[in-house]
Amino acid sequence: MSDNTTQSLVKIYPCDEELRARLRAIRESGELSNAKICKGARVNESILSQYLNDAGNVYPGDVPKHEALLRAWLERREIESLAGIPTIATPVSEQIASAARMIRRCGIMGKGLGKAGIGKTRGATLLQSSDESSVMVAVSRETGTREAIRSTLFKKFGIRGPRKRIGNRARLMYSELTKRLRGSDVLLIFDQAHKLTSPAIDFLVELWNETHSPQLWLGTRDLLDKLERDEQWASRLAFTFELTVAVDKEVNEVRDLVQHQIRSRLPELNGEMSRLTNLCEKLALTGSFRRVEMRLTTMLYLSQSPRNKGKSWTDLFEMSGEFLTENDMED
């Protein structure tokens, strides 16, 4: 029986053919595998395979339900891909750089505390990109464990274990890490440090005890609460600096960054810069620049829809707030 005859016997179910074509194009380009698409969209891999079958959608279940998940994932992915705007120096990044100089000069551990979204990650990235002798580790709930942090540092420093899986392999690799850090001024930067687990904090304190290599931890005040549980942790990270952004009627420390973000996305504003800047600054009064950046990115995404043709940028900015709330994406 020919392939064409076999395919003609397969029952094809109705679906959003445009969505299906987009997903097949992503997969066939080699950009993402079925497994990665499923992980991002939270769809069962068997269902996706049936949905993307060469013959057509052969999945007989609740197609609209799974298409909604896939469509939402694509929208999130497109928004994130539009967010790659280069950073510029800000008051927060300057505070981080100043603290880093002191921490490195003294060879100590130190922590920087600030509200979520005020630009800690942006400042850390800027510092690391301008300082070849610094190593930045982005911490998450998944990568904040002792094993994950240790493995990340091994990779950052190009440390490989013996070919044979001997019992003390990790100890030998750790010994090589301490050897490279001891007596150096390599600055270890841990962004989102409040997501470190207790064993991971123990590991990093032990690493400093053995090397005295400077460490800069950036996080929210949750980090302070976590460190106060252990006297040794608190004493090692006693040096603390507060990260703040002043935005009020007399002082505005976000305007340059706001306008940089706007101009990077919209070379032609048709006279809307003043009003759009004002809307962004009002949002920045909450102390979270991340919300400003996400709203601008979402605004640009919404402008691509034919149904929004003719709407002003300020209208789209206002719409972006509703869009993010509906899709639970602002947190």
N, C-alpha and C positions, 0 to 999 in steps of 0.2 A: 504494500500500500504506500503511495507517495506521501511526502510531507504535506502537500496541499490537501490531499484527501483526509489525512489525519486531522489537520487544523480545521477542516470544514465540519468535522464531527464534534468539535469542542464547542460547548455552549458559551456564548459571549454575553456578558451582562452589561447593561447601560452604565455609563460613568461619564465623568468630566474628561473628555478626550484631550482638551488643552492641558489640564493639570497632569494627566498621565504622560503626555508627550514631553512636558517640561522635566518630569522626574526621570523618564527614560533617557533624555538627553544628558542630564547630570550624571546618571549612572554610566552610560556608554562612553562618556568623555573620560572616564577613569577618575573624575574629580572626587566622587564619593561612592562607596560600596553600598549594597543593600543594607548591610549590618549598620553602617554609620547613619544612613537615612532613618532607619528604624529607631535607632537610639535617640536621635534628635527629635523625631516626631512622636516617639512612644507608640509605635505601631508594631504589631507582631510581624516577624520576618517572613513567615509563611504566607501571611495575608498580602504583604507587599509583593512577594514573588508572583502570586496569582494575579494581583492587580496589574503588574507590569509584564505579564506574559506576552510573548511575541505575537500570539494570535489575537490578543485583546484582553480585556478584563474578564478573567475566568473565576474571580472570587464571587461566590453566591450570597455572601452575608450582607451585613449592613454597610453598604458602600458609602452612602453620604456621611455616616459617622466617621469613617476612617479618612475620607477625603477632607473632612473638616480639620482633622489633626494634621494631615499632610499639608494642607493649604496654609494653616497657621504657622507651621514650621518654615515653609518657604518664605512667608512674609517676614518672620523674625530673622531669617538668614539674610534676606535682601536688605533689611534695615541695618543689620550689623555690618554688612559689607560696605554700606555707604558711610559708616562712621569713622573710617580711617583717615581722619584729618590730622596732619602733623601738629604737634603741640608748640606752644611758645612759653617763654618764662612767665611765671605768675608769682604773686606774693607767697603762695604756699610752696611752690617749687624752690623759691629763694630761701624760705625758712628751712626746708629739707636740706638744701645744699649747705647752708650755714651749720646746721646741726651735724651733718656728715663730716664737715671739716674738723669740727671739735672732737667728734667721736674717733676719727682716724688719728688725729694728733695725740690723743690721750690713750689710744689703744683700748677702748672700753666698749661695753654694750650700752646702747641707749634706745629709748623708744620715743616715737612721735605720735601724739594722739590728736585725732580730729574727727569731726562728724563725717558720716558716710556721704560720699559724693562731692567733697570740697576740693578734690584734685590730688589726693595722696598718690594714687597710682600714676597719674600724669606727671607729677613731680618726681617720683621715683624713676620712671622711665626716662625722663629728661636727664636726670643725674647719671644714670647708668650709661646712656648713650654718649655722654660727654666725658666719661671717666672710664678708660679702658681697664683700670685696676680695680673695678668694682664688679660684683656679681649679684644679679637680682634674681630672687626667687618669688614667684607669684604663688601665694598660698590659697588653697580652697579647702572646703570640707573634705574633698577626696584626696588632696595632696598634702594635707596638714598633719599626717601621721608621722611617727618616728621613722618608719621604714621608707615612706615616700620622700621625706626631706633628705634622709641619708642618701637614697638612690639618686635624687635630683642633684645633690652636691657632687656625687661621684661623676655624674654625666657632665656637669658644668666644668669640672676640672679634668675631664678626659681620663678618669681613673678606671682601669679595667682589672678585674680579678684574675687569678690564675686560670688557665684553661680547664684544669681539672677541678671539679666541684668538691673541693676539700672542705672540711668542717669549719675551719677558721678563715674562710675566704673573705667574709665581710670584715673581720677584724684586721686582716692584712690590708684591705682597701681603706679602712678607716685610718690605719697607721700611716698610709701614704698621704691621705688627706691632711692629717695633722702635720706631717712633715712639710708639706707644701705651704701650709698657712702659718706655721710657727715662725715668728720673726718678720713676717711680711706685713705690708700695709694694705693688703687686699681687703676691701670693705664688702662685707656680706649684707645685702639689703633684703629684708623679708617684708614684702607687701601683703596686707591683709593678715597681719600676724595674730590678730585676735581669733583666727580660725585654727591656730595650732593646737594640737592635743597636748595633754599634760606630758606624755612620754616624749613628744617632739620637743617641748620646751626643755625638759631634762637633758635631752641629747644636745641641744644647742648651747645650753649653759655648760655642759661637760666639755663641749668643743672649745668654748672660750677659755675655760679653766686650763686646758692643755696647750692652747696656742696663743692666747691674748690677741687674736686677730679681731679687729673691730667689727661690730655688728650693729646695724641700724634696723630696728623693728618699727613698722608703721601699721597703725590700726585705730580702731575706735576705742572708746573708754571701756569697752568690754575686756580689752586686753589688760587694763589696769586691775580690774576686778579679778581676773584670772591669776595674775602674777602675785596678788596679795595673799593667795592661798598658801604660798610657800615662802618662807623667810629667805632662803638662798636665792630663789628667783628674784624676789623683790630687791634684794641687796645688789645683785649683779646688774639689774636694769634700773637702778635708782635714778640715773640721769634721764630726765623727762623734759620734753618741750611740747608746748601746745601749738597746734596748727590752727590758725584762724584766718578768716577772710572778712574784711570790713566792708559792709555795704549799707550805707545809710544816706541821709540827705547831704551830708558834708563830705563823706569819703566813699569812693567807689573803686574797689580793687578788682572788679571783674569785667569792667567795660572793655578793656583792650582784648581780653580773651574772648568775650562774647562777640565782638566785632570781627575778630580774626576767624572765629568759627562761621559767622554769617558770610563773610567775603569768600572764604574757602569753598563754600557750597554754592554761593550765588554771586557770580561776577557782575551780573546786571540786576539791580534791585528796583529800578523804576521809581526811585524816590521813597522807598519803603524802609530804608536803613534806620531812620530815627525811630519810627514806630515799632519796628521789629526789635531793635535794641532795647527799647523801653519795656516791651513784653518780656524779653529774656531777663532783664535786670529785676523785674518784679518777682519772677520765679526764683532768681538767685537769692532773694531776701530770705528764703527758707534755709539758706546755708548749703544747698546742694547744687553744685554745678552740673552733676551728672544728669539731673532732670532737664536742665537747659539743653545739654548736648543731645539727649535722646529725643527731645521734642523737635529740635532742628532737623535731625536726621529723619524722623518720622514725617515731618512736614514735606521734606523733599520726596520721600517715598509716595506720599499721598498725591503729590503733584503729577505723578506719572499716570494716574487713573484718568481715562477719558471723561468720566462723570464730573471730575473736578476742574475741567478745562475752563479757563476764564476767571478762576478764583484768585484773589490776591494772596501774597505770601503770608500776610498777617492773618487772613481768614484760615489759611491752611495750618498756621501755627496753632490757632485756637482749636481747630478740628483735631490736631494731633493729640491734644490732651484727652479728648473723648476717646480717640482710637486706642491710646495706650491703656486707658482705664478699662475699656471693654475687653481688651486682650490681656489684661493683668500683667503688663510689662514694665510698669514704672518702678517696681521695687527691685 
